Amino acid sequence: MLQGTRAAGQLRQPFWGLYIRARFLNGEDKPCGNGYMVFEDGTLANLAQHLSAEALATTVMFTDRLSNRVLAVHLTLRDGSSLIAVNARFKIDPELMAHTLVEEYVHAQQILNGVDFASQRQQFPDYEARPYERDAKALASDLLGYTPAGFQTVLIRDEPALVLYDRHAE
């Protein structure tokens, strides 16, 4: 439930409901919208000051096929399109979900801007030290008005044998 959290007024309730549904139904691997369907109007207006309409149009889906080390990831597909995949095997605090999704939409914009992710991965083996990641977290904190701290995620189901994405494979 979003009520009583800072994510109320940031995430749309129907989107949150789709997340809850996916969490109980083993992450359907089915697109469930884009930034315009994820975020409430005020948050969307703030995001639109920093992100293009193209970045905000990136599709979101819930999946069970991410590793246990990943809550969400921005994927660039072979055809050049992109997708934000959210791990439906975790029970995620709404405020952490909002922050994580803003970060992933910032990554969508970074890709459109030509940020060289591969070069930063080579230069900065530590994930948290990478400039693209620091910038995404900082912008998310600035736009949402908080930095998630002390939130726990609860793993609901075991990791599948073949995962779609694992951050350690970078």
C-alpha positions in Angstrom: 0.0 0.0 0.0 1.3 3.4 -0.9 -0.7 5.3 1.7 1.5 6.6 4.5 4.7 6.4 2.5 6.6 9.1 0.6 5.9 7.2 -2.5 2.2 8.1 -2.2 1.9 11.0 -4.7 5.0 9.7 -6.6 4.0 6.3 -7.9 0.5 5.7 -9.4 -1.6 3.4 -7.4 -2.6 1.2 -10.5 1.1 0.7 -11.2 1.7 -0.3 -7.6 -1.2 -2.7 -7.9 0.4 -4.3 -11.0 3.6 -4.8 -9.0 1.7 -6.5 -6.1 -0.1 -8.7 -8.7 3.2 -9.7 -10.4 4.8 -10.4 -7.0 2.1 -12.9 -6.3 1.9 -14.4 -9.8 5.6 -15.0 -10.4 6.4 -11.9 -12.5 4.6 -12.3 -15.8 7.3 -10.9 -18.1 4.6 -8.7 -19.5 5.0 -5.0 -20.2 2.9 -3.0 -17.8 3.4 0.6 -19.1 6.1 3.3 -19.1 7.1 6.3 -17.1 3.8 8.0 -17.9 1.9 5.1 -16.3 4.4 4.7 -13.4 4.6 8.1 -11.9 2.0 10.6 -10.6 1.7 13.9 -12.5 3.8 16.0 -10.1 6.7 13.5 -10.2 6.4 13.2 -13.9 6.6 16.9 -14.3 9.8 17.0 -12.3 11.2 14.1 -14.2 10.3 15.8 -17.5 12.6 18.7 -16.6 15.6 16.3 -16.7 14.5 13.4 -18.9 13.2 13.4 -22.5 9.8 12.1 -23.6 11.7 9.2 -25.3 13.4 8.2 -22.0 10.1 8.4 -20.1 8.5 6.2 -22.8 10.7 3.3 -21.8 8.6 0.2 -21.1 8.6 -1.4 -17.6 7.9 -5.0 -16.9 7.9 -7.2 -13.9 9.9 -10.4 -14.0 11.1 -13.3 -11.9 14.2 -13.7 -14.2 16.6 -11.3 -12.5 19.3 -12.4 -10.1 18.9 -12.0 -6.4 21.4 -9.1 -6.6 19.2 -7.0 -8.8 16.0 -5.1 -7.9 15.7 -3.5 -11.3 17.7 -2.9 -14.4 17.6 -0.9 -17.6 18.2 -3.3 -20.5 19.1 -2.4 -24.1 17.8 -5.1 -26.4 19.4 -6.3 -29.6 16.9 -4.4 -31.8 18.0 -1.1 -30.1 14.9 -0.7 -27.9 15.1 -0.6 -24.2 13.2 -2.0 -21.2 13.2 -1.6 -17.5 12.8 -4.9 -15.7 11.8 -5.0 -12.1 12.4 -8.1 -10.0 9.0 -9.4 -8.9 10.6 -12.0 -6.5 11.2 -9.3 -3.9 8.8 -7.5 -1.6 10.1 -4.0 -2.1 9.3 -0.9 0.1 7.3 1.6 -2.1 9.8 4.4 -1.4 12.7 2.2 -2.5 10.7 1.2 -5.6 10.1 4.9 -6.5 13.7 5.7 -6.1 14.9 2.7 -8.0 12.5 3.4 -10.9 13.7 7.0 -11.2 17.3 5.8 -11.3 16.4 3.4 -14.1 14.7 6.1 -16.1 17.8 8.3 -15.6 19.8 5.4 -17.1 17.4 5.4 -20.1 18.3 9.1 -20.6 22.0 8.5 -20.1 21.9 5.9 -22.9 20.1 8.3 -25.2 22.8 10.9 -24.3 25.5 8.5 -25.3 27.0 7.8 -21.9 29.7 5.1 -22.3 28.7 2.6 -19.7 31.3 0.0 -20.8 34.1 2.5 -20.3 32.9 3.4 -16.9 32.6 -0.2 -15.9 36.2 -0.8 -16.9 37.4 2.4 -15.1 35.3 1.8 -12.0 35.0 -1.9 -11.0 33.0 -0.9 -7.9 29.4 -0.5 -9.1 28.6 2.3 -6.6 31.7 4.4 -7.8 30.6 4.5 -11.4 29.7 8.1 -12.4 26.5 7.0 -14.3 25.3 5.2 -11.2 26.2 8.1 -8.8 24.5 10.6 -11.1 21.3 8.5 -11.3 21.1 8.0 -7.5 21.7 11.7 -6.9 19.1 12.9 -9.4 16.6 10.4 -8.0 17.2 11.7 -4.4 17.0 15.3 -5.5 13.7 14.8 -7.5 12.0 12.6 -4.9 13.3 14.5 -1.9 14.8 11.5 -0.1 17.5 8.9 -0.3 16.3 5.4 0.7 18.1 4.2 3.8 17.5 1.2 6.0 14.9 -0.3 3.8 14.8 -4.1 3.6 13.8 -6.2 0.7 12.3 -9.6 1.3 13.0 -12.4 -1.1 9.8 -14.3 -1.8 10.9 -17.0 -4.3 14.2 -18.6 -5.2 16.3 -17.4 -8.1 15.6 -19.3 -11.3 18.4 -21.4 -12.9 18.9 -19.1 -15.9 18.6 -15.4 -15.1 17.9 -12.7 -17.6 20.4 -10.3 -15.9 23.0 -10.5 -13.1 24.9 -7.4 -12.1 28.0 -9.4 -11.4 28.2 -10.5 -15.0 29.1 -6.9 -16.0 
